[in-house]
Amino acid sequence: MSKRKVKIVNSSPNPLPEYATDGASGMDLRAHLNEPLSLHPLDRALVPTGLNIELPEGYEAQVRPRSGLAINQGITCLNSPGTIDADYRGEIKVILINLSSEEQVIKPGDRIAQMVVAKVEKVNWKLSKKVKETKRHEGGFGHTGKS
């Protein structure tokens, strides 16, 4: 599969995000910190990555939690998935929260989130009086009763 070239500026000493395996859809983002960052239980912080990207029109990047960080340390991303629009050129930053019962420390260079780049389909709204019914219709959260 060919990969689209995307411009990136890296003002951190960390390596560029990369796919860890051939089947991976996300690339790890690393903390660009001058010193370790302590997160007490329920603390949240905006963690810089030192990265700026130039996504092509019609693409977005999504910032998502890392499963290992969540299960091992209780740290996850707020506003997840966070969307990076094609016209955003600022530094990518990640909102982390400590959901564990203990203080957790993020060190410079730690892998803090993953980023997935995907195509975006835009729509035009067609104002209508009603929408077509389906078998599910208005069934929402937990409507099937299945786990």
TORMI-894608 format. One record per residue: residue in three letters; residue number from 0; x, y, z of N, C-alpha, C in turn. Coordinates in steps of 0.1 Angstrom, whole numbers. Atoms other than C-alpha are relative to their C-alpha. Layout:
<recs>
rec aa ALA; i NUM; n_u X; n_v Y; n_w Z; ca_u X; ca_v Y; ca_w Z; c_u X; c_v Y; c_w Z .
...
</recs>
This chain:
<recs>
rec aa MET; i 0; n_u 8; n_v -12; n_w 0; ca_u 0; ca_v 0; ca_w 0; c_u 9; c_v 12; c_w 0 .
rec aa SER; i 1; n_u -8; n_v -12; n_w 0; ca_u 14; ca_v 34; ca_w -9; c_u -5; c_v 9; c_w 11 .
rec aa LYS; i 2; n_u 3; n_v -10; n_w -11; ca_u 16; ca_v 61; ca_w 18; c_u 1; c_v 14; c_w -5 .
rec aa ARG; i 3; n_u 0; n_v -14; n_w 3; ca_u 7; ca_v 97; ca_w 13; c_u 10; c_v 7; c_w 8 .
rec aa LYS; i 4; n_u -10; n_v -9; n_w -7; ca_u 35; ca_v 122; ca_w 22; c_u -7; c_v 11; c_w 7 .
rec aa VAL; i 5; n_u 5; n_v -11; n_w -8; ca_u 25; ca_v 146; ca_w 49; c_u 11; c_v 8; c_w 7 .
rec aa LYS; i 6; n_u -11; n_v -8; n_w -6; ca_u 47; ca_v 175; ca_w 60; c_u -2; c_v 0; c_w 15 .
rec aa ILE; i 7; n_u 0; n_v -1; n_w -15; ca_u 57; ca_v 175; ca_w 97; c_u 12; c_v 7; c_w 5 .
rec aa VAL; i 8; n_u -11; n_v -7; n_w -7; ca_u 78; ca_v 197; ca_w 119; c_u 1; c_v -6; c_w 14 .
rec aa ASN; i 9; n_u -3; n_v 6; n_w -13; ca_u 94; ca_v 181; ca_w 149; c_u 10; c_v 9; c_w 8 .
rec aa SER; i 10; n_u -9; n_v -9; n_w -8; ca_u 107; ca_v 206; ca_w 175; c_u 4; c_v -7; c_w 13 .
rec aa SER; i 11; n_u -4; n_v 8; n_w -12; ca_u 112; ca_v 178; ca_w 201; c_u 12; c_v -9; c_w -4 .
rec aa PRO; i 12; n_u -11; n_v 10; n_w 2; ca_u 142; ca_v 154; ca_w 205; c_u -6; c_v -14; c_w -3 .
rec aa ASN; i 13; n_u 6; n_v 13; n_w 1; ca_u 117; ca_v 125; ca_w 201; c_u 0; c_v -4; c_w -15 .
rec aa PRO; i 14; n_u 2; n_v 5; n_w 14; ca_u 115; ca_v 103; ca_w 169; c_u -13; c_v 4; c_w -5 .
rec aa LEU; i 15; n_u 13; n_v -2; n_w 6; ca_u 88; ca_v 110; ca_w 144; c_u -10; c_v -11; c_w 3 .
rec aa PRO; i 16; n_u 10; n_v 11; n_w -1; ca_u 55; ca_v 91; ca_w 149; c_u 2; c_v -10; c_w -11 .
rec aa GLU; i 17; n_u -1; n_v 10; n_w 10; ca_u 56; ca_v 58; ca_w 131; c_u -9; c_v -12; c_w 3 .
rec aa TYR; i 18; n_u 8; n_v 11; n_w -2; ca_u 36; ca_v 27; ca_w 126; c_u 9; c_v -11; c_w 6 .
rec aa ALA; i 19; n_u -8; n_v 10; n_w -7; ca_u 49; ca_v 0; ca_w 150; c_u 0; c_v -13; c_w -8 .
rec aa THR; i 20; n_u 1; n_v 12; n_w 7; ca_u 37; ca_v -29; ca_w 128; c_u -6; c_v 3; c_w -14 .
rec aa ASP; i 21; n_u 7; n_v -2; n_w 13; ca_u 25; ca_v -33; ca_w 92; c_u -15; c_v 1; c_w 0 .
rec aa GLY; i 22; n_u 15; n_v -1; n_w -2; ca_u -11; ca_v -37; ca_w 104; c_u -5; c_v 11; c_w 8 .
rec aa ALA; i 23; n_u 4; n_v -10; n_w -9; ca_u -11; ca_v -8; ca_w 127; c_u -6; c_v 12; c_w -7 .
rec aa SER; i 24; n_u 7; n_v -12; n_w 6; ca_u -35; ca_v 21; ca_w 120; c_u 4; c_v 13; c_w 7 .
rec aa GLY; i 25; n_u -4; n_v -11; n_w -8; ca_u -21; ca_v 44; ca_w 147; c_u 15; c_v 1; c_w 2 .
rec aa MET; i 26; n_u -14; n_v -2; n_w -2; ca_u 12; ca_v 60; ca_w 153; c_u 1; c_v 7; c_w 14 .
rec aa ASP; i 27; n_u -2; n_v -5; n_w -14; ca_u 25; ca_v 68; ca_w 189; c_u 4; c_v 14; c_w 0 .
rec aa LEU; i 28; n_u -4; n_v -14; n_w -3; ca_u 27; ca_v 104; ca_w 200; c_u 8; c_v 0; c_w 13 .
rec aa ARG; i 29; n_u -9; n_v 0; n_w -12; ca_u 54; ca_v 112; ca_w 226; c_u -1; c_v 14; c_w 7 .
rec aa ALA; i 30; n_u 0; n_v -13; n_w -8; ca_u 55; ca_v 138; ca_w 254; c_u 13; c_v 8; c_w -3 .
rec aa HIS; i 31; n_u -11; n_v -10; n_w 1; ca_u 77; ca_v 168; ca_w 247; c_u 0; c_v 9; c_w 12 .
rec aa LEU; i 32; n_u -1; n_v -7; n_w -13; ca_u 85; ca_v 178; ca_w 282; c_u 15; c_v 3; c_w 4 .
rec aa ASN; i 33; n_u -13; n_v -3; n_w -5; ca_u 115; ca_v 194; ca_w 299; c_u 3; c_v -8; c_w 13 .
rec aa GLU; i 34; n_u -1; n_v 7; n_w -12; ca_u 109; ca_v 175; ca_w 331; c_u -12; c_v -9; c_w 2 .
rec aa PRO; i 35; n_u 12; n_v 9; n_w -3; ca_u 86; ca_v 147; ca_w 344; c_u -12; c_v 8; c_w 4 .
rec aa LEU; i 36; n_u 13; n_v -6; n_w -3; ca_u 50; ca_v 156; ca_w 348; c_u -8; c_v -9; c_w 9 .
rec aa SER; i 37; n_u 8; n_v 8; n_w -9; ca_u 31; ca_v 143; ca_w 379; c_u -14; c_v 3; c_w -2 .
rec aa LEU; i 38; n_u 15; n_v -1; n_w 0; ca_u -6; ca_v 136; ca_w 376; c_u -5; c_v -7; c_w 12 .
rec aa HIS; i 39; n_u 6; n_v 6; n_w -12; ca_u -24; ca_v 131; ca_w 409; c_u -14; c_v -6; c_w -5 .
rec aa PRO; i 40; n_u 13; n_v 6; n_w 4; ca_u -57; ca_v 111; ca_w 408; c_u -10; c_v 11; c_w -5 .
rec aa LEU; i 41; n_u 9; n_v -9; n_w 7; ca_u -82; ca_v 129; ca_w 385; c_u 6; c_v 13; c_w -5 .
rec aa ASP; i 42; n_u -7; n_v -11; n_w 6; ca_u -56; ca_v 155; ca_w 375; c_u 0; c_v -1; c_w -15 .
rec aa ARG; i 43; n_u -1; n_v 1; n_w 15; ca_u -56; ca_v 164; ca_w 338; c_u 11; c_v 11; c_w -4 .
rec aa ALA; i 44; n_u -10; n_v -10; n_w 5; ca_u -29; ca_v 182; ca_w 318; c_u 0; c_v 0; c_w -15 .
rec aa LEU; i 45; n_u -2; n_v -1; n_w 14; ca_u -23; ca_v 194; ca_w 283; c_u 15; c_v -2; c_w -3 .
rec aa VAL; i 46; n_u -13; n_v 5; n_w 2; ca_u 8; ca_v 176; ca_w 272; c_u 5; c_v 3; c_w -15 .
rec aa PRO; i 47; n_u -5; n_v -3; n_w 14; ca_u 28; ca_v 190; ca_w 242; c_u 8; c_v -12; c_w -6 .
rec aa THR; i 48; n_u -7; n_v 11; n_w 7; ca_u 43; ca_v 167; ca_w 215; c_u 12; c_v 6; c_w -8 .
rec aa GLY; i 49; n_u -10; n_v -6; n_w 8; ca_u 65; ca_v 192; ca_w 197; c_u -2; c_v -2; c_w -15 .
rec aa LEU; i 50; n_u 3; n_v 2; n_w 14; ca_u 48; ca_v 183; ca_w 164; c_u -10; c_v 9; c_w -6 .
rec aa ASN; i 51; n_u 9; n_v -8; n_w 8; ca_u 31; ca_v 204; ca_w 138; c_u -1; c_v -8; c_w -13 .
rec aa ILE; i 52; n_u 1; n_v 8; n_w 13; ca_u 16; ca_v 187; ca_w 107; c_u -8; c_v 9; c_w -10 .
rec aa GLU; i 53; n_u 7; n_v -7; n_w 11; ca_u 2; ca_v 199; ca_w 74; c_u -8; c_v -11; c_w -8 .
rec aa LEU; i 54; n_u 8; n_v 10; n_w 7; ca_u -26; ca_v 175; ca_w 65; c_u -6; c_v 5; c_w -13 .
rec aa PRO; i 55; n_u 7; n_v -4; n_w 12; ca_u -40; ca_v 176; ca_w 30; c_u -15; c_v 2; c_w 2 .
rec aa GLU; i 56; n_u 15; n_v -2; n_w -1; ca_u -76; ca_v 189; ca_w 25; c_u -6; c_v -14; c_w -2 .
rec aa GLY; i 57; n_u 7; n_v 13; n_w 1; ca_u -100; ca_v 160; ca_w 30; c_u 5; c_v -11; c_w 9 .
rec aa TYR; i 58; n_u -5; n_v 9; n_w -10; ca_u -80; ca_v 144; ca_w 58; c_u -1; c_v 6; c_w 14 .
rec aa GLU; i 59; n_u 0; n_v -5; n_w -14; ca_u -81; ca_v 146; ca_w 96; c_u 10; c_v -10; c_w 7 .
rec aa ALA; i 60; n_u -8; n_v 8; n_w -9; ca_u -59; ca_v 132; ca_w 124; c_u -8; c_v -2; c_w 12 .
rec aa GLN; i 61; n_u 7; n_v 2; n_w -12; ca_u -75; ca_v 116; ca_w 154; c_u 10; c_v -4; c_w 11 .
rec aa VAL; i 62; n_u -9; n_v 3; n_w -12; ca_u -57; ca_v 115; ca_w 188; c_u -8; c_v -9; c_w 9 .
rec aa ARG; i 63; n_u 7; n_v 10; n_w -8; ca_u -67; ca_v 84; ca_w 208; c_u 9; c_v -5; c_w 11 .
rec aa PRO; i 64; n_u -8; n_v 6; n_w -12; ca_u -57; ca_v 68; ca_w 241; c_u 8; c_v -12; c_w -5 .
rec aa ARG; i 65; n_u -8; n_v 13; n_w 2; ca_u -30; ca_v 41; ca_w 242; c_u -6; c_v -10; c_w 10 .
rec aa SER; i 66; n_u 6; n_v 10; n_w -8; ca_u -45; ca_v 9; ca_w 256; c_u 10; c_v -4; c_w 12 .
rec aa GLY; i 67; n_u -9; n_v 4; n_w -10; ca_u -13; ca_v 0; ca_w 275; c_u 1; c_v 11; c_w 12 .
rec aa LEU; i 68; n_u 0; n_v -11; n_w -10; ca_u -12; ca_v 34; ca_w 293; c_u -13; c_v 0; c_w 8 .
rec aa ALA; i 69; n_u 13; n_v 0; n_w -7; ca_u -49; ca_v 31; ca_w 302; c_u 0; c_v -12; c_w 10 .
rec aa ILE; i 70; n_u 1; n_v 11; n_w -9; ca_u -47; ca_v -4; ca_w 317; c_u 11; c_v -1; c_w 10 .
rec aa ASN; i 71; n_u -11; n_v 1; n_w -9; ca_u -13; ca_v -2; ca_w 333; c_u 1; c_v 12; c_w 10 .
rec aa GLN; i 72; n_u -2; n_v -12; n_w -9; ca_u -14; ca_v 34; ca_w 347; c_u -13; c_v 8; c_w 2 .
rec aa GLY; i 73; n_u 12; n_v -7; n_w -1; ca_u -50; ca_v 45; ca_w 344; c_u -1; c_v 13; c_w -6 .
rec aa ILE; i 74; n_u -1; n_v -13; n_w 7; ca_u -41; ca_v 74; ca_w 321; c_u -7; c_v -2; c_w -13 .
rec aa THR; i 75; n_u 7; n_v 1; n_w 13; ca_u -63; ca_v 81; ca_w 291; c_u -1; c_v 15; c_w -5 .
rec aa CYS; i 76; n_u 2; n_v -13; n_w 6; ca_u -71; ca_v 110; ca_w 268; c_u -15; c_v 5; c_w 2 .
rec aa LEU; i 77; n_u 13; n_v -6; n_w 0; ca_u -100; ca_v 134; ca_w 274; c_u -2; c_v 5; c_w -14 .
rec aa ASN; i 78; n_u 4; n_v -5; n_w 14; ca_u -119; ca_v 147; ca_w 243; c_u 5; c_v -10; c_w -10 .
rec aa SER; i 79; n_u -5; n_v 10; n_w 8; ca_u -113; ca_v 114; ca_w 227; c_u -10; c_v -6; c_w -9 .
rec aa PRO; i 80; n_u -12; n_v -4; n_w 6; ca_u -109; ca_v 110; ca_w 199; c_u 1; c_v 15; c_w -3 .
rec aa GLY; i 81; n_u -2; n_v -14; n_w 3; ca_u -95; ca_v 145; ca_w 196; c_u 3; c_v 1; c_w -15 .
rec aa THR; i 82; n_u -2; n_v -2; n_w 14; ca_u -97; ca_v 158; ca_w 160; c_u 9; c_v 11; c_w -3 .
rec aa ILE; i 83; n_u -9; n_v -10; n_w 6; ca_u -69; ca_v 176; ca_w 142; c_u -5; c_v 3; c_w -14 .
rec aa ASP; i 84; n_u 6; n_v -3; n_w 13; ca_u -85; ca_v 194; ca_w 112; c_u 12; c_v 3; c_w -10 .
rec aa ALA; i 85; n_u -10; n_v -2; n_w 10; ca_u -66; ca_v 198; ca_w 79; c_u 5; c_v 14; c_w 0 .
rec aa ASP; i 86; n_u -5; n_v -14; n_w 1; ca_u -63; ca_v 235; ca_w 83; c_u 6; c_v 5; c_w 14 .
rec aa TYR; i 87; n_u -6; n_v -3; n_w -13; ca_u -49; ca_v 234; ca_w 119; c_u 15; c_v -2; c_w -2 .
rec aa ARG; i 88; n_u -15; n_v 0; n_w 2; ca_u -11; ca_v 242; ca_w 119; c_u 7; c_v 1; c_w 14 .
rec aa GLY; i 89; n_u -6; n_v -2; n_w -13; ca_u -5; ca_v 246; ca_w 157; c_u 6; c_v -13; c_w 5 .
rec aa GLU; i 90; n_u -6; n_v 12; n_w -6; ca_u 14; ca_v 222; ca_w 179; c_u -11; c_v -10; c_w 4 .
rec aa ILE; i 91; n_u 10; n_v 10; n_w -5; ca_u -4; ca_v 189; ca_w 186; c_u 3; c_v -2; c_w 15 .
rec aa LYS; i 92; n_u -1; n_v 2; n_w -15; ca_u -11; ca_v 186; ca_w 223; c_u -11; c_v -10; c_w 4 .
rec aa VAL; i 93; n_u 9; n_v 11; n_w -4; ca_u -28; ca_v 158; ca_w 241; c_u -5; c_v 3; c_w 15 .
rec aa ILE; i 94; n_u 6; n_v -2; n_w -14; ca_u -52; ca_v 162; ca_w 271; c_u 0; c_v -14; c_w 7 .
rec aa LEU; i 95; n_u 0; n_v 13; n_w -7; ca_u -44; ca_v 134; ca_w 295; c_u -6; c_v 2; c_w 14 .
rec aa ILE; i 96; n_u 6; n_v 0; n_w -13; ca_u -62; ca_v 125; ca_w 327; c_u 4; c_v -13; c_w 7 .
rec aa ASN; i 97; n_u -3; n_v 11; n_w -8; ca_u -52; ca_v 102; ca_w 355; c_u -12; c_v -5; c_w 7 .
rec aa LEU; i 98; n_u 12; n_v 6; n_w -6; ca_u -81; ca_v 79; ca_w 364; c_u 3; c_v -10; c_w 10 .
rec aa SER; i 99; n_u -4; n_v 9; n_w -11; ca_u -61; ca_v 58; ca_w 388; c_u -1; c_v 6; c_w 13 .
rec aa SER; i 100; n_u 1; n_v -5; n_w -14; ca_u -61; ca_v 61; ca_w 425; c_u 14; c_v 4; c_w 6 .
rec aa GLU; i 101; n_u -13; n_v -3; n_w -4; ca_u -24; ca_v 68; ca_w 426; c_u 6; c_v 11; c_w -9 .
rec aa GLU; i 102; n_u -7; n_v -10; n_w 8; ca_u -1; ca_v 96; ca_w 414; c_u 7; c_v -8; c_w -12 .
rec aa GLN; i 103; n_u -7; n_v 6; n_w 11; ca_u 13; ca_v 88; ca_w 379; c_u 9; c_v 11; c_w -6 .
rec aa VAL; i 104; n_u -10; n_v -9; n_w 5; ca_u 43; ca_v 103; ca_w 362; c_u 2; c_v -2; c_w -15 .
rec aa ILE; i 105; n_u -3; n_v 0; n_w 15; ca_u 47; ca_v 112; ca_w 325; c_u 15; c_v 5; c_w -1 .
rec aa LYS; i 106; n_u -14; n_v -4; n_w 1; ca_u 84; ca_v 114; ca_w 316; c_u 2; c_v 5; c_w -15 .
rec aa PRO; i 107; n_u -3; n_v -5; n_w 14; ca_u 99; ca_v 133; ca_w 286; c_u 2; c_v -12; c_w -9 .
rec aa GLY; i 108; n_u -1; n_v 11; n_w 10; ca_u 96; ca_v 110; ca_w 255; c_u -9; c_v -11; c_w 2 .
rec aa ASP; i 109; n_u 10; n_v 10; n_w -2; ca_u 69; ca_v 88; ca_w 270; c_u -10; c_v 0; c_w -12 .
rec aa ARG; i 110; n_u 11; n_v 1; n_w 9; ca_u 44; ca_v 75; ca_w 245; c_u -13; c_v 2; c_w 7 .
rec aa ILE; i 111; n_u 12; n_v -4; n_w -8; ca_u 12; ca_v 92; ca_w 256; c_u -13; c_v -2; c_w -7 .
rec aa ALA; i 112; n_u 13; n_v 1; n_w 8; ca_u -14; ca_v 87; ca_w 228; c_u 4; c_v -6; c_w -13 .
rec aa GLN; i 113; n_u -2; n_v 4; n_w 14; ca_u -18; ca_v 74; ca_w 193; c_u -8; c_v 9; c_w -9 .
rec aa MET; i 114; n_u 6; n_v -8; n_w 10; ca_u -27; ca_v 93; ca_w 162; c_u -3; c_v -8; c_w -13 .
rec aa VAL; i 115; n_u 5; n_v 7; n_w 12; ca_u -47; ca_v 79; ca_w 133; c_u -4; c_v 11; c_w -11 .
rec aa VAL; i 116; n_u 4; n_v -9; n_w 11; ca_u -49; ca_v 98; ca_w 99; c_u -10; c_v -7; c_w -9 .
rec aa ALA; i 117; n_u 10; n_v 7; n_w 8; ca_u -80; ca_v 92; ca_w 79; c_u -6; c_v 11; c_w -9 .
rec aa LYS; i 118; n_u 8; n_v -8; n_w 10; ca_u -100; ca_v 105; ca_w 49; c_u -13; c_v 5; c_w 7 .
rec aa VAL; i 119; n_u 13; n_v -5; n_w -5; ca_u -130; ca_v 127; ca_w 57; c_u -9; c_v 3; c_w -11 .
rec aa GLU; i 120; n_u 10; n_v -3; n_w 10; ca_u -162; ca_v 128; ca_w 37; c_u -8; c_v 11; c_w 5 .
rec aa LYS; i 121; n_u 9; n_v -11; n_w -3; ca_u -181; ca_v 161; ca_w 37; c_u -13; c_v -2; c_w -6 .
rec aa VAL; i 122; n_u 14; n_v 2; n_w 5; ca_u -218; ca_v 163; ca_w 33; c_u -7; c_v 14; c_w -1 .
rec aa ASN; i 123; n_u 9; n_v -12; n_w 1; ca_u -244; ca_v 189; ca_w 23; c_u -14; c_v -5; c_w 6 .
rec aa TRP; i 124; n_u 13; n_v 4; n_w -6; ca_u -276; ca_v 188; ca_w 44; c_u -12; c_v 2; c_w -10 .
rec aa LYS; i 125; n_u 12; n_v -1; n_w 8; ca_u -309; ca_v 182; ca_w 27; c_u -12; c_v 0; c_w 10 .
rec aa LEU; i 126; n_u 11; n_v -2; n_w -10; ca_u -337; ca_v 196; ca_w 50; c_u -12; c_v -8; c_w -4 .
rec aa SER; i 127; n_u 12; n_v 9; n_w 2; ca_u -366; ca_v 171; ca_w 53; c_u -9; c_v 1; c_w 11 .
rec aa LYS; i 128; n_u 10; n_v 0; n_w -11; ca_u -398; ca_v 167; ca_w 73; c_u 2; c_v -12; c_w 9 .
rec aa LYS; i 129; n_u -2; n_v 12; n_w -8; ca_u -388; ca_v 132; ca_w 84; c_u 11; c_v -9; c_w -6 .
rec aa VAL; i 130; n_u -11; n_v 9; n_w 5; ca_u -361; ca_v 105; ca_w 80; c_u -6; c_v -14; c_w -2 .
rec aa LYS; i 131; n_u 4; n_v 14; n_w 3; ca_u -366; ca_v 69; ca_w 67; c_u 1; c_v -8; c_w 13 .
rec aa GLU; i 132; n_u 0; n_v 9; n_w -11; ca_u -375; ca_v 44; ca_w 95; c_u 8; c_v -12; c_w -3 .
rec aa THR; i 133; n_u -7; n_v 12; n_w 1; ca_u -353; ca_v 14; ca_w 102; c_u -5; c_v -10; c_w 11 .
rec aa LYS; i 134; n_u 3; n_v 9; n_w -10; ca_u -357; ca_v -17; ca_w 123; c_u 4; c_v 5; c_w 14 .
rec aa ARG; i 135; n_u -5; n_v -6; n_w -13; ca_u -337; ca_v 0; ca_w 150; c_u -8; c_v 12; c_w 4 .
rec aa HIS; i 136; n_u 7; n_v -13; n_w -1; ca_u -355; ca_v 33; ca_w 145; c_u 7; c_v 9; c_w 11 .
rec aa GLU; i 137; n_u -5; n_v -10; n_w -10; ca_u -350; ca_v 54; ca_w 177; c_u 8; c_v -8; c_w 12 .
rec aa GLY; i 138; n_u -7; n_v 7; n_w -11; ca_u -333; ca_v 26; ca_w 198; c_u 14; c_v 6; c_w 2 .
rec aa GLY; i 139; n_u -13; n_v -7; n_w -2; ca_u -302; ca_v 42; ca_w 214; c_u 8; c_v -9; c_w 10 .
rec aa PHE; i 140; n_u -9; n_v 6; n_w -10; ca_u -279; ca_v 34; ca_w 243; c_u -6; c_v -12; c_w 7 .
rec aa GLY; i 141; n_u 4; n_v 12; n_w -7; ca_u -283; ca_v -2; ca_w 254; c_u -14; c_v -6; c_w -4 .
rec aa HIS; i 142; n_u 13; n_v 4; n_w 4; ca_u -315; ca_v -7; ca_w 235; c_u -2; c_v -15; c_w -4 .
rec aa THR; i 143; n_u 1; n_v 14; n_w 4; ca_u -307; ca_v -43; ca_w 224; c_u 1; c_v -9; c_w 12 .
rec aa GLY; i 144; n_u -1; n_v 8; n_w -12; ca_u -301; ca_v -55; ca_w 260; c_u 11; c_v -10; c_w 0 .
rec aa LYS; i 145; n_u -11; n_v 10; n_w 1; ca_u -270; ca_v -74; ca_w 249; c_u 13; c_v 6; c_w 5 .
rec aa SER; i 146; n_u -13; n_v -5; n_w -5; ca_u -236; ca_v -71; ca_w 265; c_u 11; c_v 0; c_w -11 .
</recs>
